[in-house]
């Protein structure tokens, strides 16, 4: 299993899976290898399942406490009123906390991805990817040249991730796309094959709504299994938004999940509810 990120490989994509590389080579092949500071990406490369908590409101104390206990933070900016300034403040309040900061954006526009990365996110989740055009947009703005077209901004990210941020960011960036419609399912292999796309996940609730098949319907699971097979055939990592699929008969080859169990058994202060249950829109 190889993880290739040496230029000129386009977009530093995850090319095969599973893999167990502990170090990633920088763009300069003569330079020493640097360890990943994106710990959730490192865990994925080691073949481990990863789980998030979802942060959908501005609450620094709540965020900093929860982020101690999970693999990554899913900052929700598609189905919430969070602003980039809110997320920026939360990331800055407890830098280098255990959970890697990732943002689900409403789309793949340049300014959304530039804002997300400038404020310190190490990953983006792009919803409702139906075709290669949207996947290419996601990849295009997510990494620096020469592999992509992210420009250099004046955000807080370099102060969070080190003086060599611009030299190491491409290797540490994680680009996740969501397939949520039958059209996306039909194009899954082409979407997953786009250089710079690292992870492909199912938006379980929306796929059910858009397909008309309940998640108990075998036809629904056939759609999911096609995406799984196509993602693996393209050499990328597969996951599902609903963390209840992390175990059981429909968990095959799934590694990336929204929500799910904490790493250390920690439970949120408010009792009740299924801790693996996604928020509305991602069941």
C-alpha positions in Angstrom: 0.0 0.0 0.0 1.4 3.3 -1.0 0.6 6.9 -0.2 1.9 9.0 -3.0 2.1 12.8 -2.5 5.3 13.7 -4.3 4.9 16.3 -7.1 3.9 15.9 -9.9 1.2 13.5 -8.6 -1.9 15.7 -8.9 -3.6 17.0 -5.8 -1.7 14.8 -3.3 -4.6 12.4 -3.4 -4.9 9.2 -1.3 -4.3 6.7 -4.1 -4.9 3.4 -2.5 -6.4 2.0 0.7 -5.9 0.7 3.3 -2.3 1.9 4.0 -0.1 2.2 7.0 2.4 5.0 6.2 3.6 6.8 9.3 5.3 9.7 7.5 4.5 11.7 4.4 7.0 13.0 2.0 7.1 16.7 1.3 7.0 18.3 -2.1 10.8 18.5 -2.1 11.9 14.9 -2.5 15.2 15.6 -0.9 13.7 17.1 2.3 13.1 14.9 5.4 9.7 13.4 5.8 7.4 15.2 8.2 4.8 13.5 10.4 1.1 14.4 9.7 -0.4 16.9 12.1 -3.8 16.0 10.7 -4.3 13.1 13.1 -7.7 12.0 11.6 -6.0 11.6 8.2 -3.2 9.7 9.8 -5.7 7.3 11.4 -7.5 6.8 8.1 -4.2 5.9 6.5 -3.6 3.4 9.2 -6.9 1.7 8.5 -8.7 3.0 11.5 -12.3 4.1 11.7 -12.8 7.8 12.7 -15.7 9.5 14.3 -16.7 13.1 14.9 -19.0 15.2 17.0 -21.0 17.9 15.3 -20.6 21.5 16.3 -23.5 23.5 14.9 -23.6 26.5 17.3 -21.2 29.1 18.5 -20.1 27.9 22.0 -16.4 28.0 22.7 -16.6 26.2 26.1 -18.8 23.4 24.6 -16.5 23.0 21.6 -13.3 22.9 23.5 -14.7 20.3 25.9 -16.1 18.0 23.3 -13.1 18.3 21.0 -10.9 16.6 23.7 -12.7 13.3 23.1 -13.2 12.7 19.3 -11.2 12.1 16.2 -12.4 15.2 14.4 -14.9 18.1 14.7 -17.6 18.3 12.1 -18.3 22.0 12.0 -21.8 22.2 10.5 -22.1 25.1 8.0 -24.6 23.5 5.6 -27.6 23.1 8.0 -26.8 25.7 10.6 -26.4 29.4 11.1 -22.7 29.2 12.0 -20.5 31.9 10.4 -16.8 31.6 9.5 -16.0 34.1 12.2 -17.7 31.8 14.8 -15.7 28.8 13.7 -12.5 30.8 13.6 -12.9 31.8 17.2 -13.6 28.3 18.3 -10.6 26.8 16.5 -8.4 29.6 18.0 -9.6 29.0 21.5 -8.2 25.6 21.9 -5.7 24.9 19.1 -4.2 21.4 18.8 -7.1 19.9 20.7 -7.5 16.2 19.9 -10.3 16.5 17.3 -9.0 17.7 13.9 -11.1 20.7 12.7 -13.1 20.0 9.6 -16.0 22.0 8.1 -19.0 20.8 6.1 -19.6 23.6 3.7 -22.7 24.3 1.8 -21.0 23.9 -1.6 -17.6 23.8 -3.3 -17.2 27.5 -4.1 -13.7 28.9 -4.0 -14.4 31.5 -1.3 -16.0 28.9 1.0 -13.0 26.6 0.8 -10.5 29.4 1.1 -12.2 30.8 4.2 -12.3 27.3 5.7 -8.7 26.6 5.2 -7.5 30.1 6.1 -9.1 29.9 9.5 -7.4 26.7 10.3 -9.6 23.8 9.1 -7.6 20.7 8.0 -10.5 19.2 6.0 -13.7 20.1 4.2 -16.8 18.0 3.6 -18.6 18.9 0.3 -22.3 17.8 0.2 -24.4 16.6 -2.7 -21.7 15.8 -5.2 -23.5 14.5 -8.3 -20.7 14.7 -10.9 -17.0 15.2 -11.5 -17.4 19.0 -12.0 -18.4 19.6 -8.4 -15.7 17.1 -7.2 -13.1 18.9 -9.3 -14.1 22.3 -7.8 -13.7 20.8 -4.3 -10.2 19.5 -5.2 -9.1 22.7 -7.1 -9.4 25.1 -4.2 -8.3 22.7 -1.4 -4.6 22.7 -1.9 -1.7 25.0 -2.8 0.1 25.1 -6.1 1.5 23.3 -8.0 -1.1 20.6 -7.4 -4.1 22.9 -7.0 -5.2 26.6 -6.8 -5.6 27.6 -3.2 -4.1 31.1 -2.8 -2.1 32.4 0.1 -4.2 34.3 2.6 -3.6 36.1 5.9 -5.7 33.9 8.1 -4.8 32.3 11.4 -3.9 28.8 9.9 -0.1 29.2 9.8 0.0 30.4 13.4 -1.9 27.2 14.4 -0.1 24.6 12.4 3.5 25.8 12.3 6.1 27.8 10.4 6.2 25.2 7.6 2.5 25.3 7.1 2.6 26.2 3.4 5.1 23.4 2.8 3.1 20.8 4.7 -0.5 21.7 4.3 -1.1 19.8 1.0 -0.2 16.5 2.6 -2.3 17.2 5.7 -5.5 18.4 3.9 -8.4 16.0 3.8 -11.1 16.5 1.1 -14.3 14.6 1.7 -17.3 14.5 -0.8 -20.8 13.3 0.0 -22.9 11.2 -2.5 -26.5 11.7 -1.7 -28.5 11.1 -4.9 -29.0 8.4 -7.5 -27.2 10.6 -9.9 -24.2 10.7 -7.6 -24.4 6.9 -7.2 -24.3 6.5 -11.0 -21.2 8.7 -11.2 -19.5 7.4 -8.1 -16.5 5.9 -9.8 -15.7 9.1 -11.8 -16.3 11.3 -8.7 -14.0 9.1 -6.5 -11.3 9.0 -9.3 -10.9 12.8 -9.3 -7.3 13.6 -8.1 -7.4 15.4 -4.8 -10.6 13.7 -3.5 -9.6 11.6 -0.5 -12.8 10.3 1.0 -16.2 9.5 -0.4 -19.1 9.1 2.0 -22.8 8.4 1.8 -25.3 11.0 3.0 -27.6 8.3 4.3 -30.7 10.3 5.0 -30.7 12.3 1.7 -29.9 9.2 -0.4 -32.9 7.6 1.1 -35.1 10.7 0.3 -33.7 11.2 -3.2 -33.9 7.5 -4.2 -37.3 6.9 -2.6 -35.9 3.8 -0.9 -36.1 3.4 2.9 -32.8 2.6 4.6 -34.3 -0.8 5.4 -34.9 -1.5 1.6 -32.4 -3.8 0.0 -32.4 -1.5 -3.1 -31.1 1.3 -0.9 -28.2 -0.9 0.3 -27.4 -1.8 -3.3 -26.9 1.9 -4.0 -24.6 2.2 -1.0 -22.7 -0.9 -2.0 -22.1 0.5 -5.5 -20.6 3.6 -4.1 -18.5 1.6 -1.7 -17.2 -0.6 -4.5 -16.6 2.3 -6.9 -14.7 4.2 -4.2 -12.4 1.4 -3.4 -11.9 0.7 -7.1 -10.7 4.3 -7.4 -8.3 3.8 -4.5 -10.1 6.1 -2.1 -11.5 5.8 1.4 -15.2 5.1 2.0 -17.4 6.2 4.8 -21.0 6.9 5.8 -22.5 9.9 7.5 -24.6 7.7 9.8 -22.3 6.2 12.4 -24.8 3.4 13.2 -23.3 1.8 10.0 -19.9 1.6 11.7 -20.8 -1.9 12.8 -23.1 -4.6 11.6 -23.9 -6.1 8.2 -23.7 -2.8 6.3 -20.4 -1.6 7.8 -18.1 -3.2 5.2 -15.1 -1.1 4.3 -16.5 2.0 6.0 -14.0 4.2 7.9 -15.2 7.8 8.1 -18.3 8.8 10.0 -20.2 11.8 11.2 -20.8 11.5 15.0 -20.4 8.2 16.8 -18.6 7.1 20.0 -15.9 9.2 21.7 -12.4 7.8 21.9 -12.4 7.5 25.7 -16.0 6.7 26.6 -16.8 10.3 27.4 -20.5 11.3 27.2 -21.9 14.8 26.6 -23.2 16.5 29.7 -26.8 16.3 28.6 -28.1 12.8 29.1 -30.3 11.0 26.7 -30.3 10.3 23.0 -28.3 7.9 20.9 -24.7 9.2 20.8 -24.2 7.6 17.4 -27.3 9.2 15.9 -26.5 12.0 13.4 -28.2 15.3 13.6 -31.3 16.0 11.5 -30.6 15.6 7.8 -27.9 12.9 8.2 -29.8 9.9 9.7 
